[in-house]
């Protein structure tokens, strides 16, 4: 079962990562100035991960594949790691869709 982990960056901003049951990060967030905004980002991932149209499937300049998850307003709420193939990237998308809705949130900033 997946989990969201909230942590702080060196600059004091909050961030979350969605981790699969094996502990591997499958989606990482931008930096947020407040914990409340970060928690809103987690809720947005839970909701938007269930709509395949919210995933942008992309290729980087170095030929690796990744995806962004976008909110209804078009803002990026999470970015994946880099994958070697489109099939691996698509498996990552499926993993976010499967793990995000019921994932528990662990706050490592408290």
PyMOL commands that set and color helices and strands:
alter all, ss='L'
color gray80, all
select helices_A, chain A and resi 35-48+52-54+86-99
alter helices_A, ss='H'
color red, helices_A
select strands_A, chain A and resi 3-8+14-19+25-28+55-59+65-70+76-79+104-107
alter strands_A, ss='S'
color yellow, strands_A
deselect
rebuild
show_as cartoon
